[in-house]
Amino acid sequence: MADCWNTDTGEAVFRSRDAVKNLRIKVRIERVTSTAALSQHLQQQVLSQRDRGDIELETLTSKSQTGDNEEELEVGWQEKLFSQYEMELFQNEAACQTPLDRQYHTEVKALNRSKGRRNHRIFTYTDHDRYTNCLPFNQMQQAADLLTTTLSRPTFLAERMASVRHRRQERRTMDSSVPKSKIITWEPTEEFVKNSHVVNNTMQTMHIMGDLSPPGRLGQKENECLLLTLKTDGNGTVIVKPDFNKGKEPYRIVTEGERREVWRLTLENVSPAMKPEETEKEQNMYKDLYIRHKEYLNSLVGQDFEMPPAGILRYVMHGEIVSAKGFEYDNLYIHFFMELPNNWSSLPFQSLSGVTQTCRTKTLGKENVAFFSFPFSFEAFYMCEKESEEAVLQWPVLYFKVLSLDSWQRYRTEGYGYLLFPAMPGKHTLTCHTWRPLQTGTVSALRRFFIGGSPELEDHSYVRIPGTFKGERLSRFGFTTETTGSVTFNLHCIQQARAFIDATMLKKRRQRVFDQLGGFSQQGAVCTILEAFQRARKKMQDAREGLPRDLINATSQLHIESSA
């Protein structure tokens, strides 16, 4: 007898592109009780003593007893194997109620005439059997108890779904609409919960059963045991419970009753492998299918790529307000809007402002952080004028204001900030620090704490340089502020222009586009100089770190002496 048993009786999920009709499973059950073990031990002794002329015990080597102790059978998907109970039931034509029962009656009569029934204890319930449709939960739980395990136990949802048939039921009205008066059922009945509030998937089910009755008493319903459950959908998903042994120890089944017999269950996947020519044919078929699907998608999209007119730069930004941290109060929300400089325009239906949801903060390290994850999109167009007075291109600006709102409907201004749109396309993660106006005195602090409210800016663009300012110097002398928290943005920027098409003329193309769009060439030159300066500075720092310490100290002392 086996000393170890497989106790992992949970279900396994497989995915296959092959047809489920090719699935073949080898099921083997073997009785391992003391009587069977003693019989097997005596048989081995008899076979060992045969050469010495001892008497052979014919009763211990009878085929009928060996067939009662073990059985091995290969079962296909939805293959019907009748049990002894079904053989006796469908022999009587009066017991047949449905067309399927009458079909089984014909098959049973053919089996009786040919005497070709290949199964003895192992039988199946297919998807259309009445026993599969209404297999009671107590038998499911009994099968789970027979497969002894300490790892799996049916949940509340499994108990409620055990008696529910997994069939998709169309409960819509003729016009495919739901009456507005019945959207919410305030007092649902148990039948309503069973039909409407349970996950309802289109699954085909098959049960492989075992008749574990004592020898000579086959056909008793109370001795039927669920060995394996197979479920599949139309998408190539196959659910097997329990899983195949795959070289592991067999499962242990303990029957109920006085005898408490122990059976060994082994499950093996014996599906035939595909031939090389069939595999190549299937791959070619899938390849042809993918090519046709790609052509179909291309026909839907079309070959004409939308391009802006000549001399116009299209700027598309998909952004996200990620988080805000370091603010004084909780329940934060952000009000933001975009400002377009000269020569910039947007579509008429484009919204240039927005408000996030109110978000509570959570402690992350030493900071209180509010995670918004608020998405927004913006699209603008830049048209260059030939006689532009601006030396450098002005980019759009996003102004934002952080506010807090408590349960007493007291709101407070937590900070102002701004974000300059990136000049380079791609992904950018930016953190903008904020400040708020501060009114000196105790009265202002008490008002902010007790009744809310605080000094606000009439013009939000005062955070930066207001667009209406025309002077040479902007003085903020005497304006008192207080540094508050910071806001983090994720920005994905796209720039599109007709001059970007010709990739073979990259250098000329960029210079020509910069000249056409105004200010790009000067700004690109400034950026190039700054990048070269940063690279030279980094090389100098690396070279200084590589020098010996004595040489650095001697050089610094010499520099001090020469200065003196």
Salt bridges, closest charged atoms under 4 A:
GLU30 OE1 - ARG28 NH2 3.66
GLU30 OE1 - ARG264 NH1 2.82
GLU56 OE2 - ARG50 NH2 3.21
ASP68 OD1 - HIS120 NE2 3.22
GLU70 OE1 - ARG28 NH2 2.60
GLU72 OE2 - LYS26 NZ 3.72
GLU72 OE1 - ARG28 NH1 3.22
GLU74 OE2 - ARG24 NE 3.19
GLU79 OE1 - ARG24 NH1 3.61
GLU79 OE2 - ARG118 NH2 2.40
GLU86 OE2 - LYS80 NZ 3.00
ASP101 OD2 - ARG130 NH2 2.17
ASP127 OD1 - ARG165 NH2 3.11
ASP127 OD2 - ARG167 NH2 2.52
ASP129 OD2 - LYS80 NZ 2.90
GLU191 OE1 - LYS194 NZ 3.46
GLU224 OE1 - LYS221 NZ 3.40
ASP243 OD2 - LYS246 NZ 3.52
GLU261 OE1 - ARG31 NH1 2.52
GLU261 OE2 - ARG259 NH2 3.17
ASP288 OD2 - ARG292 NE 3.42
GLU306 OE2 - ARG314 NH1 3.94
GLU328 OE1 - ARG448 NH2 3.27
ASP330 OD2 - ARG360 NH2 3.75
GLU379 OE2 - ARG314 NE 2.70
ASP406 OD2 - ARG410 NE 2.62
ASP406 OD2 - ARG412 NH1 3.62
GLU414 OE1 - ARG448 NH2 3.19
GLU472 OE1 - ARG473 NH1 3.84
GLU482 OE1 - ARG436 NH2 2.71
